[in-house]
Amino acid sequence: MDEYDVFMDEPTRKLTLDILKAYIQQPDQRNRQFIILSPHTLGDTAPTRTLHIKKMPEPTRLSAQGPQQQTLD
């Protein structure tokens, strides 16, 4: 899922993330991989043996004539 929560407020984001985590932990989802991209922090979600969190580094922005978008290495 790509940025499913981009326009959600914090309580709704937490609720939907809790629902997703509960769904993912169901026995019939055992051998599946879920990838969720979000521009927000994951709050109190902590990594576990089966949950991995990867965070992209902040991009380097050069200011030649104002902010410029850069690509990540």
CORGIGI-V909805 format. One record per pair of residues at least 12 apart in sequence whose ideal C-beta (glycine too) atoms are under 8 Angstrom apart, sorted by the first residue. I is the first residue (numbers start at 0). GAP is how many residues later the second one is. Records with the same first field share a line. If there is no record, write none. Layout:
I: GAP ; GAP
This chain:
0: 33 ; 34 ; 35 ; 36
1: 35
2: 34 ; 35 ; 36
3: 12 ; 32 ; 34
4: 12 ; 33 ; 35
5: 32 ; 33 ; 34
9: 33
12: 27 ; 30
13: 29
16: 25 ; 26 ; 28
19: 14 ; 16
20: 24 ; 30
55: 16
56: 15
58: 12 ; 13
